[in-house]
Amino acid sequence: ACTQCNVWKLEGGLGRALPISSHAMALGMLNLTVQQPYQDGGSVALTPQLGFIFTPSPYWKSRGTIGVQSDLNGARGSDRIVRLENRFGSSRHWDLRLSYEERRAREVLAAISIYL
């Protein structure tokens, strides 16, 4: 394990969303990740994802994705990634987020964000 260390990472992608209804969209993305080598992970990975965006009200937006991250040059191989995020609030200055991510471990996050 690493204590008091930094691993730099840059991630971006291209995708397309298609409307299903007035409150829902389906999405597909292809992400590219580049990071410093760390443990047995690679430094370049591709992650195709499928998902949805659901907006039941102006104060609540949900997004869910499932994808497979494949290291292109590391020993790890592939990881399935499941993400679900709910955002509450319609202000440009704050929101409340509850999210879940499952990769090698399960993570639950609650956050209040303030935007300047």
N, C-alpha and C positions, 0 to 999 in steps of 0.2 A: 504494500500500500504506500501511498504517497502522502506525506504530511508537509504542509506549507510549500507546495509547489504549484506551478502554473502550467497549464496545457492550453496553448492557443489554438483556436478553432474558427474557421470561416465556413458558413453554410449559405447556400442560395439555390434557387430553383426556378423552373418554368412550369406553368400549369395552365389548366383550362377549367372553368366552371360553367355548368349548364343548368339553366333553371328547370326545376321539376314542377314547382307551383309558386304561388306568390310569396310563400314563406320558406321554401326549401330549394337548395341547389346541390347538385352532385359535382364533385371535383376530382381531377386527376393531376398529379404533379410528378416531376422528376427532379429530385434534389441532388446536388453535388456538395460533398463535404471534404474540406482539406484541413488537416490539423497536424500539430507536432506529433511525431511518433511517441507513443506511451504504452508501456507494458507490451502486450502482444497484439495491440490494435494497429491497423494500418493507418496510413496518413492520407489516403484518398478513398472515398466511398461514394457509391451511387445508391439512392433510395427512391424507387418508384412507390407512389402512394395513391390510394383511392379513398374518397371520403365524402362527407356531406357538411353542409352548413344549414342550420335550421334557425329561423328567427320567428318565434311565436309571438313576440311583442317588441316594441321599440326598446324595452328595458331588459331584454333577455336574448342572447344569441348563443347557440351551441355549435360546436365544430367537432367532428370526429374523423379520425383517419386511421387507416391500417396500411402498413408498408413493410418492405423487407430491405434492410440496409445491408449492402454487400461491399465488404472491403475489397478493393482492387489490388492491394499490395500488402496485405497483412495475414497473420495466421488465424484470425478469428473466424473468417468465413462470413456467414450471414446471420443477422438478428431480425426477428419479427418485432415490429414496433406498433403498439396500439396507443392512440392518444384520444382523450376526450376532454374538451374544455368548455366551460360555461362562463359567459361574461354577463354580469348584471350591471345595469346603469346605462343611461344614455347621454351622460355629460361628456364634453370634450376635455374636462379637467380631472375626472376620476372614474374609476370602475372597480368592481369587485370580481375576482376570478377564482373559480374552483376548477381544478384540473386533475386528471389522472393520466399516468403514463406507465406502460408496461413494456419493458425491454428485457433486460436480464434481471431486473428487480422491479417491484411495483412502487410507484411514487404517487403520493397524493399531495396537492399543494393548494393552499388558500392564500390569496394575496389581495391587498388593497393597493391600487396604484394611483398616484397623483401625478398629473401631467402639467408641466409649466408652459 
